[in-house]
Amino acid sequence: MTLAQLQALAAVVELGSLTAAAERLSRSQSAISHALTELEDITQIKLLLRDRQPVVLTAAGERLWPYIQNVTRETQILRQQISLSRGKLEGRLVVGSLPSVSLAFVAPAFEELKAMHPGVSAVLLEGTDQEIETWIEDGTVDVGVVAGEKTFVNNLPLLDDDFVAVVSAGMFEGRRNVSAKQLSAFPFIYSKAGCGPLIADYFAANGGQLRPAFNVVEMRTILAMAEAGMGVSIVPRVTLTYTPFGGRVLDLSPKLHRSVRLSWTTNGHAVLDEFVRLVTAKRAGGGKARKTPVRKKQ
């Protein structure tokens, strides 16, 4: 078997399709298909179920997958170290992030990383805490921005953030804080992005009935709907640093808080080390908001 065959398999598994894998590896779809067929012929094992969308591993492929990941990951790290020996930084970085934090820390670090090192490519995957923790563990991402209780080998604190209620300008006049029960009386704009499960748990723990009237992914849309009086919502305070909001911002009673950190398990990854350095600089400066959204890769 060859490294090219293993890289083709890894790309297909991570992206779920031959077309996306071909795009990532700058090869034709037929070349990817041929590499996979050769690999299955050599091993005499059916590794993929290609008739499904997304393409998935067979049970035999699942057993071999951790070893294949190790080979492709270590090869990537070796290539990065070789590039460094020539005075260049090259390679690929995959970052998982909570959507509410991406624009404050991840996107600015991406921009600087690519500007300083043209040979580096970066991909952003956004999800919930549970999803990102799984991605870190199984190697889908090289590093993740998380706020859950699980800890990893390497952890860099980013910010302590609290959640706030966002409502239209005429609501809850004279009040500085609001409870889950009080918010329950109004149409709720629920976040389907990273902080959604945490908000649902907050309602359950504080006697509020969470009945989402809207399910929204983009934080800007949530804020625009709340400002227009279409409903109320709860958002991380950090989102208000990069998104204009003309409504009212109220503290929650009781408070809802999270500690956000950068977590990773892989060592010796030169591109990751540089990314961590840049994020550390952003953290020291309080974070820098990005005005335009970063391209997401699914």
Secondary structure, DSSP 4 states (H G I P E B T S, - for coil): --HHHHHHHHHHHHHSSHHHHHHHHT--HHHHHHHHHHHHHHHT---EETTSSS-EE-HHHHHHHHHHHHHHHHHHHHHHHHHHHTT---EEEEEEE-HHHIIIIIHHHHHHHHHH-TTEEEEEEE--HHHHHHHHHHTS-SEEEE-SS---SEEEEEEEEEEEEEE-TTSSTT-SEE-HHHHTTS-EEEE-STTHHHHHHHHHHTT----EEEEE--HHHHHHHHHTTS-BEEEEGGGGGTS---SEEEEESS--EEEEEEEE---S-HHHHHHHHHHHHHHHTT----SSPPPP--
